[in-house]
Amino acid sequence: MLYPQGTPCGGGCTGNSLTTQGTCNGSGTCAGTTTSPCPGFLVCSGDGVTCLGVCESEWDCVDPYLCNTSGDPHVCWLKPNGQPCISAGECQSGFCPSQDGVCCNEACDGFCRACADSKNGNSPGGTCANVPGGQDPDGECWGGGNDCNGFGDCDY
């Protein structure tokens, strides 16, 4: 059975893809629909027709985006540098050094380098810098009186 020309068809929301409603062309095709992602990295609402307007939890955002509930309105975001992280996918920069657990401006690997302000003295955190001389917060210089030299290496 073919629906008459002009009959509303299609439309809906699945995952994070919103499809606008079209009209039947009378020949078995639903014409005039467009599909686009939900705005703001949000997912579809439970009604299967619309996108959510704000997030309330991580489930309301497209992976890897997270729900920032500290703002008003709540929005989906990737964390800026200096924010706590577990994986690089959470960060706008794409870097989350495991030894620091904060989003960082770079990979920040190598001895005596850190992104956490508690380790490198930079405030706010999120910028990779050398650990100050005489300190070794990550135990990279193997003890025995050896500490970082303040220039991104151990003082042996």
Buried (B, 14 or more C-beta within 10 A) or exposed (E): EEBEEEEEBBBBBEEBBBBEBBBBBEEEEBEEBEEEBBEBBBBBBEEEEEBBEBBEEEEBBBEBBBBBBEEEEBBBBBBEBBBEBEEBEBBBBEBBBEBBBBBBBBBBEEBBBBBBBEBBEBEEBBBBBBBBEEBBBBEBBEEEEEBBBBEBBBBE
